[in-house]
Amino acid sequence: MHLAYPAVLSALLFCTGLYGVLARRNAILVLMSVELMLNAVNLNLVAFDVWLSRAAEETLHSGQALTLFTIAIAAAEIGIGLAIVLAVYRNRGTADIDKLRDTAESRHGDEEDDAPDDRAPAAAEEKAEATA
């Protein structure tokens, strides 16, 4: 088999995953798209390992070993990622990334409101006039 077939398939999988990361709003779908991108990389690693092992006399299969390492890291990443998404969903009631970003920005805006502003003297004058 030629190296072009798995390389083209890997490129298509990676582009599909990249589109999913950039276009999706749901955090779980974004995690699934990241997994799709990692699987495209794994396919590339194994394809190039097989291609290079034909040319070399000693076959170490380092591409396949690296693929197993990537699969183990991806499994841990998806487990921790899903736990974080579920915790955020329980606390905020949504897994929509844009809404989560809006709530984070509004919380930072609340911290700025704690600082004294120019309206405090006007409010004190109105309070003094109301008591007089």
C-alpha positions as CSV (number, residue, x, y, z in Angstrom):
1,M,0.0,0.0,0.0
2,H,1.2,3.5,-0.8
3,L,1.9,6.0,1.9
4,A,-0.4,8.5,0.2
5,Y,-3.6,6.7,1.2
6,P,-3.2,6.8,5.0
7,A,-1.7,10.3,4.8
8,V,-4.7,11.7,2.9
9,L,-7.1,9.9,5.3
10,S,-5.2,11.3,8.2
11,A,-5.3,14.8,6.7
12,L,-9.0,14.5,6.2
13,L,-9.6,13.3,9.8
14,F,-7.4,16.1,11.2
15,C,-9.2,18.8,9.1
16,T,-12.6,17.4,10.3
17,G,-11.4,17.6,13.9
18,L,-10.1,21.1,13.4
19,Y,-13.4,22.2,12.0
20,G,-15.1,20.6,15.0
21,V,-12.9,22.5,17.4
22,L,-13.4,25.8,15.7
23,A,-17.1,25.6,14.9
24,R,-18.7,23.7,17.8
25,R,-20.2,25.3,20.8
26,N,-20.7,22.3,23.0
27,A,-17.7,21.4,25.2
28,I,-18.2,17.6,24.8
29,L,-18.2,17.9,21.0
30,V,-15.0,20.0,21.1
31,L,-13.4,17.2,23.2
32,M,-14.6,14.6,20.6
33,S,-13.1,16.7,17.8
34,V,-9.7,16.9,19.7
35,E,-9.8,13.1,19.9
36,L,-10.4,12.9,16.2
37,M,-7.4,15.0,15.6
38,L,-5.3,12.8,17.9
39,N,-6.5,9.7,16.0
40,A,-5.3,11.4,12.8
41,V,-1.9,11.9,14.3
42,N,-1.9,8.2,15.4
43,L,-2.7,7.0,11.9
44,N,0.1,9.1,10.5
45,L,2.6,7.8,13.1
46,V,1.7,4.1,12.3
47,A,1.8,4.7,8.5
48,F,5.2,6.4,8.6
49,D,6.5,3.7,10.9
50,V,5.5,1.0,8.5
51,W,6.9,2.9,5.6
52,L,10.2,3.6,7.3
53,S,10.5,0.0,8.6
54,R,10.6,-1.3,5.0
55,A,13.6,0.9,4.3
56,A,15.5,0.1,7.5
57,E,17.1,-3.2,8.3
58,E,16.5,-2.9,12.0
59,T,12.9,-2.3,12.9
60,L,12.3,-0.5,16.2
61,H,8.6,0.4,15.6
62,S,9.0,3.6,17.5
63,G,6.0,5.0,15.6
64,Q,3.7,2.3,17.0
65,A,5.1,2.7,20.5
66,L,4.5,6.5,20.3
67,T,1.0,5.8,19.1
68,L,0.3,3.6,22.2
69,F,1.7,6.4,24.4
70,T,-0.6,8.9,22.7
71,I,-3.6,6.7,23.1
72,A,-2.9,6.4,26.8
73,I,-2.5,10.2,27.2
74,A,-5.7,10.8,25.2
75,A,-7.6,8.4,27.4
76,A,-6.5,10.3,30.5
77,E,-7.2,13.6,28.8
78,I,-10.7,12.6,27.9
79,G,-11.5,11.3,31.3
80,I,-10.3,14.5,33.0
81,G,-11.9,16.7,30.4
82,L,-15.3,15.0,30.8
83,A,-15.1,15.3,34.6
84,I,-14.4,19.0,34.2
85,V,-17.2,19.5,31.7
86,L,-19.7,17.6,34.0
87,A,-18.6,19.7,37.0
88,V,-19.1,22.9,35.1
89,Y,-22.5,21.7,33.8
90,R,-23.7,20.9,37.3
91,N,-22.6,24.3,38.6
92,R,-23.6,26.5,35.7
93,G,-26.3,24.5,34.0
94,T,-24.8,24.6,30.5
95,A,-22.0,23.1,28.5
96,D,-22.1,25.9,25.8
97,I,-18.6,27.4,25.5
98,D,-19.9,30.8,24.5
99,K,-22.2,31.1,27.5
100,L,-19.4,29.9,29.8
101,R,-17.1,32.6,28.4
102,D,-19.8,35.2,28.9
103,T,-20.3,34.3,32.5
104,A,-16.5,34.4,33.1
105,E,-16.4,37.8,31.5
106,S,-19.3,39.1,33.6
107,R,-17.6,37.9,36.8
108,H,-14.5,39.8,35.9
109,G,-16.7,42.8,35.3
110,D,-18.2,42.5,38.8
111,E,-14.7,42.8,40.3
112,E,-14.3,46.1,38.5
113,D,-17.6,47.4,40.0
114,D,-16.2,47.0,43.5
115,A,-13.8,49.8,42.9
116,P,-15.0,53.3,43.9
117,D,-16.5,55.3,41.1
118,D,-17.6,58.9,40.3
119,R,-21.3,58.2,41.2
120,A,-20.6,57.9,45.0
121,P,-20.5,61.7,45.7
122,A,-23.7,62.2,43.7
123,A,-25.5,59.5,45.7
124,A,-24.3,61.0,49.0
125,E,-25.7,64.4,47.9
126,E,-29.1,62.9,47.0
127,K,-29.2,61.1,50.3
128,A,-28.4,64.3,52.2
129,E,-31.1,66.2,50.3
130,A,-33.7,63.4,51.1
131,T,-33.0,63.7,54.8
132,A,-33.1,67.5,54.8
